[in-house]
Amino acid sequence: MYWTLELASKLEDAPWPATKEELIDFAMRSGAPMEVIENLQEMEDEGETYDNIEEIWPDYPSKEDFFFNEEEY
């Protein structure tokens, strides 16, 4: 299983909180690349609910990680 920024971004609009099966269903319905679905299928499933993408991929960058001032635009 590997995540890239492009792959993980396909789950930004997922209906959080969500279970593994709900995320797979969302990815399939939204036309996400097959790699996203494969990554989700490879996750260990303990029946837990994920609250956001950071729980799946802890390295997912947040808005605070970018160095620009939104007020300038």
Backbone as CSV, one residue per row, in Angstrom:
resi,resn,N_x,N_y,N_z,CA_x,CA_y,CA_z,C_x,C_y,C_z
1,MET,0.851,-1.175,0.000,0.000,0.000,0.000,0.888,1.226,0.000
2,TYR,0.592,2.143,-0.877,1.323,3.400,-0.934,0.353,4.527,-1.226
3,TRP,0.604,5.664,-0.619,-0.222,6.839,-0.846,0.640,7.944,-1.420
4,THR,0.059,8.673,-2.311,0.667,9.901,-2.803,-0.332,11.015,-2.546
5,LEU,0.119,12.228,-2.664,-0.778,13.357,-2.452,-1.951,13.308,-3.422
6,GLU,-1.669,12.956,-4.664,-2.731,12.883,-5.675,-3.757,11.804,-5.333
7,LEU,-3.288,10.626,-4.908,-4.215,9.543,-4.570,-5.032,9.883,-3.330
8,ALA,-4.377,10.368,-2.295,-5.080,10.680,-1.051,-6.084,11.803,-1.239
9,SER,-5.793,12.737,-2.143,-6.714,13.859,-2.358,-8.056,13.398,-2.920
10,LYS,-8.118,12.224,-3.493,-9.380,11.689,-4.027,-10.369,11.383,-2.914
11,LEU,-9.876,11.308,-1.664,-10.750,11.009,-0.531,-11.108,12.242,0.287
12,GLU,-10.663,13.419,-0.126,-10.951,14.643,0.627,-12.445,14.867,0.814
13,ASP,-13.235,14.580,-0.203,-14.676,14.836,-0.139,-15.475,13.635,0.339
14,ALA,-14.792,12.637,0.870,-15.485,11.437,1.366,-16.402,11.809,2.519
15,PRO,-17.437,11.026,2.738,-18.396,11.328,3.817,-17.825,10.933,5.183
16,TRP,-16.949,11.767,5.732,-16.323,11.477,7.031,-17.309,11.695,8.148
17,PRO,-17.288,10.944,9.208,-16.521,9.713,9.439,-17.065,8.576,8.579
18,ALA,-16.162,7.641,8.265,-16.545,6.541,7.373,-15.771,5.277,7.733
19,THR,-16.384,4.150,7.456,-15.718,2.870,7.635,-14.925,2.543,6.375
20,LYS,-14.140,1.511,6.439,-13.350,1.081,5.287,-14.269,0.778,4.099
21,GLU,-15.344,0.062,4.328,-16.270,-0.289,3.242,-16.940,0.944,2.644
22,GLU,-17.293,1.907,3.488,-17.898,3.139,2.977,-16.906,3.931,2.131
23,LEU,-15.643,3.934,2.530,-14.619,4.634,1.752,-14.395,3.958,0.408
24,ILE,-14.385,2.626,0.398,-14.236,1.896,-0.864,-15.416,2.202,-1.776
25,ASP,-16.616,2.195,-1.221,-17.816,2.500,-2.002,-17.742,3.925,-2.560
26,PHE,-17.333,4.881,-1.738,-17.200,6.261,-2.198,-16.186,6.360,-3.326
27,ALA,-15.031,5.703,-3.148,-13.978,5.759,-4.168,-14.473,5.182,-5.492
28,MET,-15.213,4.101,-5.435,-15.722,3.479,-6.658,-16.751,4.380,-7.337
29,ARG,-17.671,4.938,-6.548,-18.720,5.793,-7.119,-18.180,7.108,-7.658
30,SER,-17.096,7.610,-7.049,-16.567,8.910,-7.478,-15.545,8.790,-8.607
31,GLY,-15.264,7.567,-9.038,-14.344,7.382,-10.150,-12.881,7.546,-9.782
32,ALA,-12.551,7.258,-8.536,-11.153,7.368,-8.096,-10.300,6.334,-8.830
33,PRO,-9.018,6.607,-8.984,-8.128,5.635,-9.645,-8.124,4.291,-8.899
34,MET,-7.849,3.236,-9.627,-7.845,1.900,-9.049,-6.854,1.786,-7.890
35,GLU,-5.772,2.554,-7.923,-4.786,2.510,-6.845,-5.391,2.918,-5.506
36,VAL,-6.325,3.879,-5.516,-6.990,4.314,-4.284,-7.809,3.160,-3.717
37,ILE,-8.564,2.501,-4.570,-9.404,1.377,-4.129,-8.525,0.240,-3.613
38,GLU,-7.439,-0.049,-4.314,-6.532,-1.110,-3.870,-5.911,-0.767,-2.515
39,ASN,-5.509,0.488,-2.319,-4.941,0.904,-1.036,-5.957,0.740,0.087
40,LEU,-7.195,1.115,-0.174,-8.232,0.969,0.846,-8.494,-0.499,1.158
41,GLN,-8.497,-1.347,0.147,-8.733,-2.766,0.358,-7.613,-3.417,1.162
42,GLU,-6.388,-2.895,1.042,-5.248,-3.461,1.758,-5.197,-3.043,3.222
43,MET,-5.986,-2.053,3.613,-5.979,-1.605,5.004,-6.525,-2.702,5.903
44,GLU,-5.935,-2.812,7.093,-6.462,-3.751,8.075,-7.814,-3.237,8.537
45,ASP,-8.799,-4.118,8.558,-10.146,-3.699,8.920,-10.519,-4.294,10.265
46,GLU,-10.598,-3.418,11.246,-11.016,-3.833,12.577,-12.392,-3.265,12.890
47,GLY,-13.114,-2.883,11.844,-14.455,-2.341,12.017,-14.474,-0.919,12.549
48,GLU,-13.327,-0.260,12.506,-13.260,1.084,13.046,-13.759,2.126,12.045
49,THR,-14.088,3.280,12.571,-14.527,4.395,11.752,-13.395,5.408,11.686
50,TYR,-13.128,5.901,10.498,-12.077,6.901,10.283,-12.727,8.274,10.226
51,ASP,-12.162,9.219,10.972,-12.732,10.567,11.032,-12.232,11.494,9.939
52,ASN,-11.064,11.185,9.365,-10.508,12.032,8.314,-9.378,11.292,7.603
53,ILE,-8.849,11.904,6.552,-7.803,11.276,5.745,-6.518,11.086,6.547
54,GLU,-6.275,11.941,7.535,-5.055,11.822,8.334,-5.002,10.512,9.124
55,GLU,-6.150,9.919,9.433,-6.164,8.647,10.132,-5.772,7.491,9.216
56,ILE,-5.909,7.700,7.919,-5.516,6.683,6.939,-4.072,6.908,6.519
57,TRP,-3.734,8.156,6.242,-2.377,8.521,5.813,-1.921,9.702,6.665
58,PRO,-1.218,9.415,7.777,-0.828,10.477,8.715,0.015,11.589,8.100
59,ASP,0.683,11.345,6.993,1.528,12.361,6.368,0.765,13.290,5.438
60,TYR,-0.552,13.146,5.351,-1.329,14.003,4.453,-1.175,15.453,4.893
61,PRO,-0.746,16.332,3.992,-0.497,17.734,4.379,-1.793,18.487,4.646
62,SER,-1.751,19.294,5.677,-2.902,20.139,5.990,-2.653,21.528,5.410
63,LYS,-3.637,22.391,5.514,-3.473,23.750,4.985,-2.343,24.480,5.700
64,GLU,-2.100,24.144,6.952,-1.035,24.801,7.702,0.348,24.431,7.169
65,ASP,0.449,23.343,6.408,1.729,22.900,5.878,2.199,23.737,4.690
66,PHE,1.313,24.514,4.119,1.678,25.330,2.969,2.046,26.731,3.440
67,PHE,3.018,27.313,2.818,3.553,28.590,3.274,3.032,29.741,2.411
68,PHE,1.756,29.981,2.436,1.227,31.149,1.744,0.156,31.787,2.605
69,ASN,-0.022,33.049,2.398,-0.988,33.804,3.164,-2.243,33.951,2.322
70,GLU,-3.331,33.321,2.740,-4.571,33.355,1.967,-5.128,34.764,1.834
71,GLU,-4.822,35.650,2.787,-5.348,36.998,2.739,-4.738,37.827,1.608
72,GLU,-3.592,37.375,1.088,-2.951,38.109,0.006,-3.643,37.896,-1.336
73,TYR,-4.488,36.915,-1.434,-5.091,36.577,-2.728,-6.526,36.991,-2.822
